[in-house]
Amino acid sequence: MRISIGLVLTFFGVFGFLPIVGYWMLALGMLVLSVDIAFVRRWRRQAQVVLGRWMIVRYPRLAVRVGFTAVGGRA
C-alpha cells in the first residue's frame, strides 16, 4: 500500500505545473518510497546529512534541537 501511494504521489508530482497537483507531491512521494526502497532511502539519507551539516554550521542551536549533532557529539 505504501509503495503504491508513493508511486502515485511521485507520478502526479511530475505534473506540478497543473493547478491542483504540485511539485510538493514529488518530494512527498519520494519520502514515502524511502521507507521501502533502498536507493531512494540513500538519496533521503544523503540529503539529511547535507542538511544537518549546513544547519550545524549555520544554526547550531536549532540543529541540536532538531537532533543534529556535530562530529564528536559537540554542537
C-alpha positions in Angstrom: 0.0 0.0 0.0 2.8 2.4 0.9 4.6 1.8 -2.4 1.5 2.4 -4.4 0.8 5.7 -2.6 4.4 6.7 -3.1 4.3 5.9 -6.8 1.0 7.8 -7.3 2.4 10.9 -5.4 5.6 10.8 -7.4 3.7 10.4 -10.7 1.4 13.3 -10.1 4.3 15.4 -8.8 5.8 15.3 -12.2 2.8 17.3 -13.3 3.5 20.1 -10.8 2.7 22.8 -13.3 -1.0 21.9 -13.1 -3.3 23.8 -10.6 -4.3 21.1 -8.2 -1.2 18.9 -8.0 2.2 20.4 -7.3 5.9 19.7 -7.1 5.4 19.0 -3.4 3.8 15.7 -4.3 7.1 14.6 -5.9 9.0 15.2 -2.7 6.3 13.6 -0.6 6.2 10.6 -2.9 10.0 10.1 -2.6 9.8 10.4 1.2 7.1 7.7 1.3 9.0 5.5 -1.1 12.2 5.9 1.0 10.7 3.7 3.7 10.6 0.6 1.4 13.1 1.2 -1.4 16.8 1.2 -0.7 18.1 3.5 -3.4 15.5 6.2 -2.5 16.4 5.7 1.1 20.1 6.5 0.2 19.0 9.8 -1.5 17.0 10.8 1.5 19.9 9.9 3.9 22.4 11.9 1.8 20.1 14.9 1.8 19.6 14.6 5.5 23.4 14.5 6.1 23.9 17.6 3.9 21.1 19.5 5.6 22.5 18.5 9.1 26.0 19.7 8.2 24.6 23.0 6.9 22.4 23.5 10.0 25.3 22.8 12.4 27.4 25.5 10.7 24.7 28.0 10.2 22.3 27.4 13.1 24.0 25.3 15.7 21.4 25.7 18.5 18.5 24.9 16.2 20.4 21.9 14.8 20.8 20.4 18.3 17.1 21.0 19.0 16.0 19.0 15.9 18.5 16.2 16.5 21.6 17.0 14.5 24.9 17.0 16.4 28.4 17.9 15.4 31.1 15.3 14.9 32.3 14.1 18.3 28.9 14.9 19.9 29.6 18.6 20.3 27.4 21.2 18.8 
